[in-house]
Amino acid sequence: MSFDVTAVRRQFPILSEIIDGRPIHYLDNGASAQTPLAVIDAVRTYETTSRANVLRGVHRLAERATEAYENARSEVARFLGVQPMEIIFTGGCTAAINLVAYSYGQLLKPGDRILLSELEHHSNIVPWQLLRQRSGIELDTLPVTADGRIDLGALPQRLTNKTRLVSLTHVSNVTGALLDVRAVVEAARAVGAKVMLDGAQRAPHGPLDLPALGIDFYAFAGHKAYGPNGIGVLWGRPELLEAMPPFHGGGSMIGRVTFAESTWAPPPRRFEAGTPPIGPAIGLGAACRWMGALDWSAAHDHEMALVQRLMDGLQEIGGTRLLGPASLQNRYPVVSFMLDGVHPHDVAQTLDGFGVAVRAGHHCAQPLMDRFDLDGTTRASMVPYNDNDDIDALLAGVRHAARTLR
Ligand SMILES: Cc1ncc(COP(=O)(O)O)c(C=O)c1O
């Protein structure tokens, strides 16, 4: 059955906005996706019928708020194929990785090693560098192949019996490459290392089965997965979460507090100090439910057809280069390109004049830019509500940039 993109688009009110007489062609989903009515309505319902703090109150509104918040945890758990009590709400994907770096990091000793890769987002580099400064752990990196994938051929040399954790991006926010998780888990297990995935760019493309992946931690951001800003998720294996000390201290995360000492609540509460982002969590629950209802087999085919149309169109324009896998195999709909002789920011500026929103720059992946000796790229990132018109508008803009800026 073909994918009904019009029906999907109708659920996103912002896509019918007209700016300066032009429709919006939103291809910056890798930075933040738009939200469907189902999410907007869920947040509105909380704000208009159930707004109160969670967990502490005994009154009706507090009970409603707590129920909606915990239901959201269950929706996220269903989306990831795990149990609700293994889900920790955080402020974002960055916050989730920092939580692991701090709390799991406290279990590590000087000389222990963490393996990253050259194509990580800064969110999956800097928290580990901060941990290195605090605790004397060492960092190793996997190189990147010429077509923008993590080079897993280097795993045997880069993994040692001191490697405690391998933390890699599930789908690259620059090249769209999908990680071969099975190969990573197998190699990491052989040296007794845990595996964490940064799922920021994978989660917006449909439900996951984390137990089948065999990993230990998973992080993603709500705003890239059709949910509100200010919310993210960390999933961890329950026995690991149980062994980890808290990240932040405050209300809700305690067992008992005295001036002599305090004890901690079990996870997930231990890692959710203070009033959580209640409305955003409820919105993210609705986003997970919305994603769960989509036919992702058809949606993924649709996304990949857009990638092909874009790559073909770019190649027809002289002087363009792609950064990332040329084939559609094991790839997600993020396409980075360069137009020879034109700065990526100028390409993006020209595209804005065509109503096309893309991202230009280093994409918070400076080590990857260094690897390819680039200042930056122009990046189009697609989701199921994008259509051929979006791609054609982008191509028209790039053709114009090629004619006028070189
Ligand atoms: C792969 C990847 N990891 C992590 C992040 C950070 O997400 P956030 O800024 O929502 O915390 C991003 C955001 O662009 C990303 O693309």
The ligand as an SDF file (V2000), in Angstrom:
LIG
                    3D

 16 16  0  0  0  0  0  0  0  0999 V2000
   22.9970   12.5170   17.1700 C   0  0  0  0  0  0  0  0  0  0  0  0
   22.6000   13.5710   18.1700 C   0  0  0  0  0  0  0  0  0  0  0  0
   22.8830   13.3730   19.4550 N   0  0  0  0  0  0  0  0  0  0  0  0
   22.5350   14.2540   20.3960 C   0  0  0  0  0  0  0  0  0  0  0  0
   21.8860   15.4170   20.0740 C   0  0  0  0  0  0  0  0  0  0  0  0
   21.5420   16.3920   21.1550 C   0  0  0  0  0  0  0  0  0  0  0  0
   20.1780   16.5020   21.3390 O   0  0  0  0  0  0  0  0  0  0  0  0
   19.5880   17.6210   22.2950 P   0  0  0  0  0  0  0  0  0  0  0  0
   20.1910   18.9120   21.8340 O   0  0  0  0  0  0  0  0  0  0  0  0
   18.1330   17.5710   22.0530 O   0  0  0  0  0  0  0  0  0  0  0  0
   19.9470   17.2870   23.6750 O   0  0  0  0  0  0  0  0  0  0  0  0
   21.6000   15.6940   18.7460 C   0  0  0  0  0  0  0  0  0  0  0  0
   20.9600   16.9610   18.3550 C   0  0  0  0  0  0  0  0  0  0  0  0
   21.1250   17.4380   17.2680 O   0  0  0  0  0  0  0  0  0  0  0  0
   21.9490   14.7410   17.7640 C   0  0  0  0  0  0  0  0  0  0  0  0
   21.6730   14.9250   16.4780 O   0  0  0  0  0  0  0  0  0  0  0  0
  1  2  1  0
  2  3  1  0
  2 15  2  0
  3  4  2  0
  4  5  1  0
  5  6  1  0
  5 12  2  0
  6  7  1  0
  7  8  1  0
  8  9  2  0
  8 10  1  0
  8 11  1  0
 12 13  1  0
 12 15  1  0
 13 14  2  0
 15 16  1  0
M  END
$$$$
